[in-house]
């Protein structure tokens, strides 16, 4: 009887461990292993049901010891999975940056982490953990694997501050890939909290439309041409100055950036006196 009880208790604990594993896996990971786990646990659930019924006959100290051990193992598993998921995500980002570098061999990229956000800035500026010691300087473009997110406005030896494309201080030459229309990426307070920016100075006879892809134009020498920026959400008319502009949704959610890369050099880089010259 003792042997049967031990087997039942082990079956219960194994089932609980498998359930715990599924509870901490991401949806993607879950989809890969859930089939195997379901097959393995189908029989164990039946055995563990019997085990649960026999627990009353086991010593309370033994049960408590097994449960504490299970909790400890579960906590360790959660930490390991958390580290694994973070490493996997970071590897995916770096792989995409390497692909950008491969497609643009003249780019010099410096990957960096966001270490601070300016709570007094409504346009989501942030500070990176790399600076002039890594060749970073003011006006360098800042990207993620999804496209342009801003430019360096301040830099010291160890850090640099980035103004985002949601800011009205940004003036980046932009181009509609479908229509060929040119404009200027210039953020504003009305759009920024929705992670939106604007493409201003559109021609009166422009052909920009919803769904078009917007990239950097490369004019002015501050930004390389062809960097992804975002997608046109709508085209609006500014009654204040009778101008037309497009509302752009960046391909990156600027509000939640955790890592980025600074383009410190590229083949068409020209001399600039300030970010306003595009």
N, C-alpha and C positions, 0 to 999 in steps of 0.2 A: 504493500500500500504506500509505503514511504516513497518508493521509486516512482510509482505512478503519480503521486502528488508532486514530486520534484519535476517530472516531465511536464506536467500541466502548468506549473508555475513558470517554467522556462518558456513554454509556448506563449503564455500570457505576456511575459516580458518582451519576447521577440516581436510579438504583434504590436505592442505599444511602441517599441523602437521604430518599427517600420512606419507606423502612423506618424510618429514625430518627425521622421525624415521627410515624409510627404508634406508636412505642415510648414517646413522651413524652405523647401525648394521654391524657386521662382516658377511662374507659369510655364516658361520655356523648358526649364529643367524637368518640371513635373510631367510635361507631355512626353518626354523621352523615356522616363522610367516608370510612369504610372502603370503601364500595361504589365510590365514584369512584376511590379510590387502587388498589383491586384491579384495576379495569378498566384503569387506566393502566399498572400494573406488569406485567400479564400478558404483554404482548409484550416489555417491557423485560427481564424475567427471561431470556427466550430469547436476546435480544441480548447481555445482560451475561454470560451463560454463555460465549458465544463470546469476549467481551472478556476474561474472566478467563483463558481459554486463551492469549490473545495477549499477556498482560502480560509474560511472560518475555522477549518480544522488545523490550519498551520499556526505556528507560533507568531504572535504579533511582532516580536522583535525581528524575526526572519523576514517577514513581509516588509516592515519598515526599512530594513537594511537594503533590501532589493530595490525598493522604490527610490530611496535616496541615491543609490548607485545609478539608477536609470535617469534621474533628474540631472545628476552630474554629467553623465555621458551625453545627455541631450543638449545641455548647455554648451559643452565642448563642440558638439556637432554643429550647433548653430553658429558658433564663432568661426569654425572652419569653412562653413558654407558661405558666410558673409564675406570672409576674405577671398574665397574663390570667385564669388560673383563680382567683387570689386576689381580683382585682377583681370577677370575675363573682359569686363567693360573697358578697363584701361587699355588692354591689348587691342581691343576692337578699335578704339579711338586712334591709337598709335598706328595701327595698320592702315587706317584711312588717311592719316596724315602722310604716311610714307607713300601712299598711292598718289596723293597730291604732289608730293615732291618728285615722284617718278615721272608724272605727266608734265612737270614744270622744273626741269633740272637746274634752272638758274636760281630757283628759290633757296634762300638760306633760312631755315626754320629753327626757332628755339622754343621747344615745348615748355609749358609752365603751368603752375597750379594757382587757382584763385585763393588768396589768403585773407582777403578783406574786402568788404563792400562798404561804400560810402553811404551811410544812412541819411545823410543830409542832401544827397543827390537824387532827384526825382527820376533821373534817366538811367539808373542802375549801373553807374560806373563801378569799377572794381580794381583791385591791386593784385598783381602777379608776383610770384616769388623769384623772378629773374630780372636782372637790370643791366646796366652799362658794362659790367664785367663780362657779360655774355654777348656784347655787341649790340645791345638794344639801345635805340635812341628815339627821341621825340619824333612823332609822325609815322613811325613804323606801323603798318597794318597789323591787325590782330584777327586771327581766324580760329574757327574750330573745324572739325571734320565736315561740318555742314555749311560752311561759308564764312563770309566776312561778318564780324561782330563789333569791330571798333578800331580805334587807333590809340597809340601811346601818346599821352599828353604830358606826362612827367616821368622822369627816370633818375634813379640813383644807382649806386654800384650793385645793390642786391635786389631791388624791386623796381616795378614800374606801374604807373597808374594808367588805366585805360578808360577813355570815353567811348560810349557805345554808339551804334548807329541809330539809337532811339533819341539821341541828344540833338538839340538844335545847333550845337557847336560843330556837329559833323557836316561836312560838305564833300561828299564823295561822288565823283563822276559815275553815272550809271547808264546802262543801255538795256533796252527791251530786246531780248533775243529773237522774238518773233517778228516784231514790226520794224526794228532797227532804230526806233526813236531814242533820243538821248535826253537825259535830265540830271538832276542832282539829288542824291539821298540826303535828306535834311529832316531830322526828327522834330517832334513838337509835343507839348505837354498834353494835348488832347488825346493823342494816340498811344503814348508810351506805356501806360499802365495795362494796355491790352496787347503788349508786345507787337506793336505796329509802328511803322515809320512811314515817311512820305518820299515820293519821287517828284520833285518840284520842277518848275520852269519848263513844262512841256509845251511844245509848239501848238499853236491854235488848231492846226490841221493834223494833229498827232493821230496815230492808229493804235495806241495802247488800249488793251482790253483786259477784262477780268480773266485770270488764269495764266497770263503771260509770265515768263521767267525773266527776272531782272538780275543782271550781273554788273560788275564794275566795267567801266568803259576803258580805263587805262589812260585817259587823258590827264595831263598835268604831272605825271611821274610820281605821284604819292602812292597810288594803288596799282598793282599789276592788273592788266585787263583780264576779264573772264572769270573773276572770283564770283561765286554764287552769292547772292544777297537774299532774294526772297521771291514771293509770288504776288502778283497784283490781285488785290481784293476788290477794289472798285476804283473808278475814276471820278474825281470831284471837281467842282468849280468854286474857286475862292472869290466871293463877292467883294471882299475888301480891296483886292488889287486886280480883280478880273482875270486872275491866272487859273490855270488848270494844273491839277496834280493827281498822282495816283497813290492810293493807300497800299502799302506793301507789308505783307506778313513775312518776316525773316524766316529762313529755313531753320534757324536756331532760336530756341527760346532764350532770349538775352537775360531774362530775369533769374535764371537758375543755372548759369554756366559755372562749372566746377574746374574745368581745365581748358586751356587754349594754347595757341602757338603764335609767336610773333615772327612776322616775315622781316628779317633784318636786311635783306638784300634781294634783288631780282634783276633780271636782264634789262628791263626798260626803265629802271629807276632813274629819275632825274633830280636835279637840284630844286629844292623847295624852300621857300621862306616862311611858310606857315601852312596850316591845314586848310586855310581858305582858298589856297591856289590849287585848283584841280584841273 
